[in-house]
């Protein structure tokens, strides 16, 4: 069992679904908070995190990208995501028609909204096929910026960054 003080609990997002209970700000819905308890991953807070996205990114990976970006924990690299934030259920209207009706919504604790219909906008927008190589270059630039007193290592990093940038410029994404 995990115990935590109020200072250690961070609400990441709130999900709501239609039920019989009422909330003034969301009539006909109840809120179910998603929380992070304690200082889980405190050693990762200062590490760079890059999340790759494309127009095909949706559902849980899209929510993860949105939440990490909103908290300032990650840089998003790639394309705007699909914008599918609300869960839906199919309801048969007749033998030949089905309606997909939203039944829940995730609200980010920082932005107080979600990405339904607009997607997650990357910090660095590049075609999906270039996202991995671009993120690799960004990560290496971060390492280079933090490298002090090691001229040999700095030279190696600068050389590698140059090679990867040339590969990106040539359009050859293959390893």
Steps between C-alpha positions, in 0.01 A plus 500: 500500500630845407447797728566859402449845639285753315818670376608179325180448302481649152183482291604429142159492331138454587278266304127535506223275384123534490339367819217599734711730716535869419785750504426873447774536239412179314127431533407134497854379555734384774870565514756228550848647559815330377773577750869445540584427862833582656825580331491211255774540244663795673829401340341539155370854552816657361536259209399607151193321368397504135169356385453423131157554346323474167150562368434133587573555872178485703345359819734426794826598320339829400388566859849419627660742252250774590547458875879486487513808276256694723711422807816614322647150538548417131561646160266371233661438160311403186154571364180628659318201652156371404304705755300209638467589868146389582413134537198391300258209500309374197120515520299317235236731353362249253610193310724715280601795720720530806574824687826543691410702812762647738472372856812637670749783485847546648578846635863591555573649843731766352309610188149429637403371156587221258606454137173373348477601136829694499761240596824549687714761328868402500767728644694423183280413204668274245370218278457176696775328299748766625387505865737236640811644338397854595444399864838321501670821383315705765603256772864511391493881493373489860785270603748726319367808681548328837847367420774703665871443533510210255623637165537155344144401588369837375680447169353150465149631573539786251618257233209262564247786494647618168472151350139461615405847373650412160299177497184694586570759230559228238167338582668164571329390822629143482764396753 
